[in-house]
Amino acid sequence: MECRRQARSGDRKSVLGGCGALLLVAMAASTATADEGGLSFWLPGLQGSFAAVPTEPGWSFATVYVHPSAEAGANARFPRGGQVDVGVDGRGNLFAFGPTYTFEQPLWGGQASLSLLAIAGRNSASVDATLTGPGGGTVSGTRSEALTAFGDLFPQFTLKWNDGVNNYMTYATGNIPVGSYDPDRLANLGLGHAAVDGGVGYTYLDPATGREFSIVGGMTYNFENPDTDYKSGIDGHIDWAASQFVSEQVHVGVVGYAFQQLTGDSGEGATLGDFKSRVFGIASRLQVRSKRHDRRIREPQRLL
C-alpha cells in the first residue's frame, strides 16, 4: 500500500490521531488488513514520533492529503456484504480536514484536546470478477467504478501528560458513518458502519541528546453494518517509532506497526468466515519540523 500525507496548515500531529479511519474509505480492499471489504477502521502505522508529547494550547486546523494505492491478485478474495470480490485494484486522492482544540487548563493533571476530521475526494476501484452469495445476482468479468464525494466523520479525544523525558497519553476515537456509501458500489467514501477505538501511548524524548521513542497501542470495536448484516471483528494494533535529531529541524529514524484481528468477522454477510488477518511493517523515515514545533519539543510542558 502506498500512502502520501502532507499537512497543509496548522499542527499536523494534533489531528492525525483522528485519521484512524482515513484509509478505510480510500480503496476497495487492502491486503494489509481484514474486516469487511478488506478494510480496517484503524490505519496501521498512523501514530509515529512524538505521539504522546503535549502540544500548544488553542485552536489549530489541518488539511492532510492522502494518496492511497492498493492491489490484490485474483487469488485474493474480499467479502462485501453477501458477495465476494476477487482481484482488486484501488486508487484514491483524498483530503482530510478539520479543527483541533487543545485546552490550556489541565484535566486530571494532563493536557486534553478534541478534534473532528472530515474527508472528501475521489476514489476509484476495479475488480477482475465478483462472485455472488446465495440469494443474490451474479457479476463476472471486469468492473470499474469511481466516486467523488464526502466521507465519514472522525471525532477524537486525547489526554497527554509530561514528566521530564517521559510523556504519556490516552485517546478515544471513532467513526460516524455519514459518508457516501452504497453496499453495491465498489468505490465508497464511507465505511457503512460505526466503530470505536481507544488506547494508550508513551513517548521518551530527551532534548539534551535528541533521542526519541514512541509506542501507541489500541483496540477497535466495529458495529454491524446494517446494509450488509456484516460485523467485523475486534482489531488490536501497535504503532511505534524511534528517531534521532541531526539538526534543530531534521530528525531521522525508523517506524513500524503490528496489526492483529483478535476476533473473527460474523453475521449473515460474513461469507468467508472469520477472515482474520495479521500484518507487520517497518520503514525508515526522515522528517523536517518547523522551528515553532521544534521549540515546543525542546522545551516540553510539565503538566504533572
Buried (B, 14 or more C-beta within 10 A) or exposed (E): BEBEBEBEEBBBBBBBBBBBBBBBBBBBBBBBBBBBBBBBBBBBBBBBBBBBBBBBBEEBBBBBBBBBBBBBEEEBBBBBBBBBBBBBBBBBBBBBBBBBBBBEEBEEEBBBBBBBBBBBBBBBBBBBBBBBBEEEEEBEEEBEBEBEBBBBBBBBBBBBBBEEBBBBBBBBBBBBBEBBBEBEBBBBBBBBBBBBBBBBBBBBBEBEEBBBBBBBBBBBBBBBBEBBBBBBBEBBBBBBBBBEBEEEEEBEBEBBBBBBBEBBBBBBBBBBEEBBBEBEBEEEBEBEBEEEBBEBBEEBBEBE
